[in-house]
Amino acid sequence: MAEPATVVTIVKGRHEHLREQRRVLRAVAPRTPHVVVAMGDPAIDDVVGADDLTTVVHVDDDPGGLPLARARNTGVSTALAAGAELVVLLDVDCVPGPDLEPAYRRAARLAPGALLAGPVTYLPEGVEVPQDPRDLTALRAPHPARPDPRPGELERAGNHDLFWSLSCAVSASTWVTLGGFHEGYVGYGAEDTDLGRVARAGGVELVWVGGADAFHQFHPVSHPPVEHLEDIVRNATTFHARWGDWPMEGWLVEFERRGLLLRSAGRITATADGQVSAGDGGSVHP
């Protein structure tokens, strides 16, 4: 594909991370269009500023949590309507490596019809994104739970349950085949795994792309993410109803260990102290 890919980023808050992402994107891929989807965050217009290559789209918040799936679908639809042939989804916390965009374009030529994903390095606390993006390569330490093919190589027939939207790419035709993210997921968790399952069910190959590196800027996290318990329980229940097994198994096991939830026969139910209450697709009340 001769034309550059279009990058789609969804965001609420994280203004400094978005500014840094855009600085690096313009340095490494200056002709790349950028669609920024603001989720209930009107300040994003000022953060982005005037830029002929950038389109800001606004979606409303959802009472249940951030509308991550809907925002991604809106961003990709906006890119495709503008004529994009290849769309890269890049998490707002991530900056693109020097070769991310051309690596995805090359992979789209070599593996047409595939869902593409790239390695992500989580930068540790105190490590900033270098002023010269070419220096990012020296910071590579890709997440060990995902494949890490060498630059220029593709790892085909990937495990669809490892798909993530931190950094991924999809052609226009493949997006139509997938149908986008399931918008029944609201808030944190499971929508990526669900899209991976949709891809597998539809015969869409998952391909890991060497050289399509992204670098995740540091921010504090909790393990497990107890602050997202309500979202995770609700979305896990939705996933189980669709696919018959549980996503985010490690987190659910840890929540069980802490006495925050009980699972049985496709249901997540209240613990004795009432910290969590959920039924089949029902709401959760911590």
N, C-alpha and C positions, 0 to 999 in steps of 0.2 A: 504494500500500500504506500503510494508516494506521499499522500497527504498525512500530516501528523495525526496521532490519536487525539481524542478529546479527553481531558481529565475531568472527573466528577468528584467533588468533595462535598460531604454534608457536614453541617456544623451548627452547634449552639454553644455560645461562649467560646473558650479556647482561641481568643482573638490573636494572642501573640503567636500561638502555634500556627494559625492560619497565615499570618503575615510572613512567618519564616518559611512555611511551605511555598508560598507564592514567590518569595525572593529566590529560593533555590530553583523552583520550576522555571522562572524566567531566565535564570542563569544557564540551566542545562538544556532547556527546550524552549527557546524564545518564541517560536511560532505556534506553540501548542495552545489551542483553545481550552478554556477552563470554565466549567459550570460549577457554581457554588450554590448549594441549596441551604438556605437558612431556615432552621426549625424554630419558629417563634422568636426570632432574634433580629429585630429591625436594625440594630446597629451594624450588621454585616455590610450594608451598603457603604457605610463610611469606612469600614475596615478595608474593603476592596478598593474603593475609590474609582476614579475614571480609568477604564482600561478597555480598549476596543476588542480585546481577545477574551474578555471575561463576561459571562452572563450570570447575574444573581437572580435566583428564583426563591420565593418565599412560600413555605408551607406552614399551616397552623400547627400548634402543639396539639397533642392528644391528651385527654384527661388521664389516660392510663400510663403515660410516660412518653419518652421521645419517640416520634414516629419514624424510626430508622429505616424500616423497609419501604414505607411510602416515600420518604425523602429520596432514597436511592433510586426508586423507580421513576420519580419525577425528574431527577437529574439526568438519568439515562435517556428518558423520553425526550427531554429538552435537547440533549446532544444529538440524538438521532433525527429529530425534526429539523435541526440545522444542517443536516447532511453528513454527520459523522459516520464513518465506516467502522471505526474501532474506538471503543470507550474504555478508559482506564478508571477504575474506582480506586481512590486513594484516600485513606483515613486522614482526617484533619490533623492528627498528631504526627503524621509521617511526612518526611521530605523525600523527594525522588532522588535516587542515586544518579550519577552522570549518564548511565546507559539505560535507565529504566524504559523510557519511551521507545527508543529504537529497538531494544531487546523485545519488547512486546510486539512491535510492528513486524519484526522478523519472525517471531513465533507464530503470529497470525497467518503469515504466508506459508510457513512450513506445516502448521497444524490447523488447517481451516476447519471451522466448525467446533473447535475445542473451547473449553473454559480454561483460561490461563491464569496462573497465580505465580507470584514471585516471592523470593526470600525477604524477610524483614528482620532487621537488627534493632533490638531495643537498646537505646543509648542509656548507660547508667547515670545515676544522679551525679551532677557536677560536670558532665561531658556535654558541651554545647555543640551545635551544628557549626562546622568550620565556615569561615567567611568564603573560602574557596571550595565549592562543592566537590572539586576533584579530590580533595583530601578526605572525603567521606569513605573512600575505599579502604583506607587504613584502619577505619573503625569497624570493619565488618566482623560481626559475630552473630550470624543468623540464628534465629530461634531453633533450638535443637529438636523440637517436636515436628518440624516441617522439613521437607526435602530441600537440599541446597546444591543443585547441579552447578557445574562449572560454567563460567561465562561462555555463551555461545552454544551451550548444550541444552537439550530439552529432556526432562524426565517424564515419560509418557505413562499412561495407564495408572494415574495417581489414585490414591485412596480418597474417594469423594468426601468422606467424613472429616478430612483435614482441610477442606476448602475454607478460606477466610477472605473477607472483603477488605482487610487492611490494605492490600495491594492485589488487584486482580484486573483482568481485561477480558473483554468479550466483543466479538464482532456484532454488527447489526443483525445479521441473519441468525446468529446463535442466540442473541437476546430474545428474538421473536420465538425461537424454539423453546427457550426456557420459560418465557412468560413473566420474567421478573421475580422479585422477592415476594413471598406471601405476606400480604398486608395484615393478616391476622396476628402477626407478631408485633407487639408494641412494647417499647422499652428494651432493656438490655437482654441479649442472649437468644440463641437458637435459630435466628433467621438465616445466618450463613450456612449452618449445617443443613437446614431445610433446603436451601438452593442447591447444595451439593447433592442431596438425595434426589431432587427433581432432575438434576443433570444425569445422575446415574440411571434413574428410571427411564429417561428419554434417550439413553445411549449417547450422551454428550461426554466426551472424554475430558478428564481433568489433566492438564499438562503444567508441570512446574518449569519455570523459565529461568535458566541461568543468566545472570547479568541484569535481570530486572529487579535490582535491589532497591528497597526502601528502608529508611532509617526513622525509627519511632522516637520522637522527642520525649524526654523523661517527664513523667508526672507521677505523683504518689498513687499507689493502688493498694487494695487490701486483698488478702488471700485467706479464705474465699471472699468474694465481693459481697459481703453481708448487706451493704447499703443497696444492693440491687436484688435483694432476696425476693421481694414482691414480683418484680419483673421476671426473674428467672423461674420462679415457681409457675407463674401464669404461662409463660412461653414454653416451658418444659411440658406442661400439661397439653398445650395445643399441639406440640410436636408429637407427643405420645399418641394423641388421638389420630394424627395423620399417618404416622409411620409404625406405631406399635412398639417402639422402644424409647429409651430416655436419652436425650442429649445431655451434654455438660455433666457427664456421669461423675467426674471427680468432685465437682462442686456440690452436687446433690448428696454424694456420700458424706462429704464433710459437714454439710448442713444437718444431715441425719445424726452424725456423730455428736454434734453439738446440741442435739435435741430440738432443733428448729422445725423439723418436719418428719413425717412418716409417709412411706410409699407402700401401696398395696394395690395390685390388680389394676394398674393404670390410673390410680388415683393418688393425689397428694392430700393428706388429711391433717387436721389440727393435732398438735402435740398436747400433752396433758395440761401444760400451763397456758395453752391458747395463744402461743406466739405466732402461729401460722394457721390459717384456715383456707383450704381450697378444695374444690370438687372438680368434676370433669369439666374443664373449660371455665370454671367459675373464677370469681375474683379472689384476691389474697389480701389478708389484713394482718400485718405484723403487730 
